[in-house]
Amino acid sequence: MTDTLIDARAINSYYGASHILRGIDFSVASGETIGLMGRNGMGKSTLLKSIMGLVKPRSGRVQIMGRDMTGRPPYEIAQLGIAYVPEGRGIFGNLSVVENLRMAARAGQTEAARARAKAGQDWHYERVLDTFPRLKERLGHGGQQLSGGEQQMLTIGRALMTNPDVLILDEATEGLAPLIAREIWRICALIRESGISSVIVDKNWKHVTRITDRNVILVKGEVVFSGSSQELAAQPQLLEQYLGV
């Protein structure tokens, strides 16, 4: 099995006549946590959707686990061990917390996931509830009865129940109260420690870079920076120019 789990090359994606992604290269290695950064409208979500098959690139190639999955339907990409937590969360509001979690439960399908399960490190129902104690207190609540932060926890927990190799988290703490945001960052750190690769989109670069191995900044659909958290922190002019901080 390749150590490169996601390998997107020369991706050009459009919405109608609007050219959003312009020849982007983007990869995720086994065990790697990546921060995907940039101001609003720079192509971050479009890149994630192009990887997940929700947007079909007009040119370029997306390989998942060494297989060409360019433009394949999202369920096929998910079956290869990629879990996606979209902006807006996408929980089932008419289902309870228990039902949202149980419906997603499955054993990991890849060699790495099976190895984690053999070592007792798979994500099962009890482990998810231990990781998200707030959800444990609200098992019978419908999704629509949860706060925004609780919904985000539920969406992440549901994604983990698929035992993925890569977790993609779009707008990790958008609109959340600081206390809840800190809880989300704690959970992201736990996911990293568990060996699952992550791609995290969030506006708070300080929190992102505390847990990431590498960071990628997009500007108008192009990569303008790719490097370690230390390299990014050492270039404050980049933060000011591209992130507005």
N, C-alpha and C positions, 0 to 999 in steps of 0.2 A: 504494500500500500504506500502511495506517495505521501511525503510529509507536507506537501502543498495541498490543502483541502479545497480551497477556492482559488482559481487562476483565471482572471478576466483580462483579456488582451485586446487593445485597440478598439474599445467599445465606443460606438457612436449610436446614441439613442435620441429619438425625436418625439415630440408631441405635435402631431400634425406637421406644419412647416417649421416649427421651432426646433432648432438644433440644440439639445440640452447637454449631452455628454459628447466630448470632442476627443476621441482617440485615447480614452482612459485605460491605463494598466492598473490593476489592483489585485492583490493576492492575500491569502490568509494561510499561514502555516499551522501545523499541529501545535496546540498549546499556546498559541499567540493571542494576545489581546491588543486590538487595534482601536484607536480613536479616529473617527471620521469627522472632520471639522470643516467649518466654512459658514459664512453668513447665510441667511435665508435665501432660497432661490438659486443656489450655486450648484445644485445637482446631486446632493447627498442622497436624498430619498430616491431619486431616479436611478442612481447607481445601485442601491439596494434592491429596488424593484426589478432592475435589469438582471441582476444576479438570480433573483427568485423566480423569474419567468413571468412576472406581472407586467413588465414592459419588454417587448421584443426588440433587441438592438437591430438597427438597420445594417450594421456591419460590425465585425469583431467576433470574438469567441469567448464563451464562458465554459470553463471546465470545472466540474465538481468531482472530487475524488478521482481525478484523472480521466473522467468521461466527459465528452462534449455534450453539454446540456443547454446550449444556446437556444433560447426561445422555447424550451420545453415547458410543459405546464407545471405550476407550482407544486402540485402534489407529488410529482416525480422527483423534484429537487428536494422536497421535505423527506422523502423516503430514503434519500442518500445521506441523511443526518444533518440537514440544515434547518434550524428553527428560526422563525421570523416573528419578532414582536413589533408590529407596525405602529407608526404614529397614530394616535386615536384608539389604540388598544384592541378593539375588535372582539371584546368578550361577548358572550351570549347573555344578554340582559334578562331573558326569561328563564334562564337556568340558574340553579343554585351554585354556590361555590363548589360544593362536592361534585355536582354534575359537570361543571366546567372542567374540573381537574380529571375526573374519571374518564370523560369522553376522549381525552388526549393520551391516556396511558398506553404505552407500548414499550416493549423491549427495544433497546438500541439495535440497529440493523447492521452496523459496521463492525469490523474487527476490533477497533479501539473501544467501541461501546460495549462489546461483549467482554473485553478484558476488564473494563471498569466494573461490569456486573459481577464477574468472577471474583474480583477483589472486594466486593461488597460496597462499591462506590457508585452504583447506579442510582438514578433519581426515581424513587417510588413514592407512593402517596404519603407514607408516614414521614419520609425525609423532607418532602416539600413542606408539609405542615410544621415540622420542627424548624425549618428555615424561615417560614413566614408565620410566626405566632399570631399575628393579627387575623390572618385567614382562619386559623384554627378556632378563633372565637366567633366566627361568622359563617360557619359551614352551611347553615340552613338559609342564609340570606340570598336573595336573588342578586344577580350581577348588577342590576339597575339600582339596588339599594346600597351599594358600596360607594365610599368616597373615591375621588380620583386616584389617590395614592393606593387605596386597597385594590382598585381595578387594575392598576399597573402591577401590583404584586401578584394578582391572580393571573394576569396575562403571562408574566415571566414564569410563574409556577406551572402554568399549563404547558408552556414551551418546554420546560425542563422535564415534564412527564413523558415527553417523546424520546428522552435520552439522546439528545443530539451530540454531534461532534463540534458544531459551530452554532452559537447563539447570536443572532443579529438583533440589536436593540436600537430602534429608531426613536429619537427624542426621549431619552431615558427618564429625565426628571421634569419634563416640560409641564409647567403650571402647577407643580407640587409644592406644598409647604416645606420650609427648610427641614423640619424634623423628619418628614416622610422622605424627602430627598436623601437625607443622610442614611436612612434605612435602605434605600435602593442602592446607594453606593456600597454599603456594607455587603449587600447581597451580591453585587457585581464582583466584589473582591472574593467572596466565597466561591462563586462560579469559576473564577480564574484558578483558585487553589485546587478546585476539583479536577482540573486538567482540560476543561472544555474551552475551546477557542471562542473568542467574542469579537464582535464588531459593535462599537458603541458610538452612537451619535448623541451629542449633548452640547449645549452652549457653554457650559461651565468647564472651560479647558483645565482649570486647576484641579478639579476633582477627576476629570478624565485622565489627565497625565499621571496622577498618583497610582493608577492601576494598569496603565497601558504599557506595552513593550514598544510600540511603534505608533506614530500618528501620521495621518494623511490629511492635508488641507486642500480643498477644492475651491477654485475661483472660476466662475463662468464655465463650468463643465470641464475644467482641466486641472490636473494635479500640479500644484505650485510648491508643495513641500511634502517630503516623505522621509521620516527619520525618527529617532528615539525621543523619548520624553526629555531626556537630558539635552539633546541637541536643540529641541524646540525651546526649552526654557532658557538656553544660552543665547537665543536670538530674539530678544524682545521686540525688535523692529518688525519681525514677521508677525508677531501677535498683534501689534498695533495696526499693521498694514492690512492683514487679511482677516483678522477676527474682531478688530475694532476695540481692543482693550489696551 
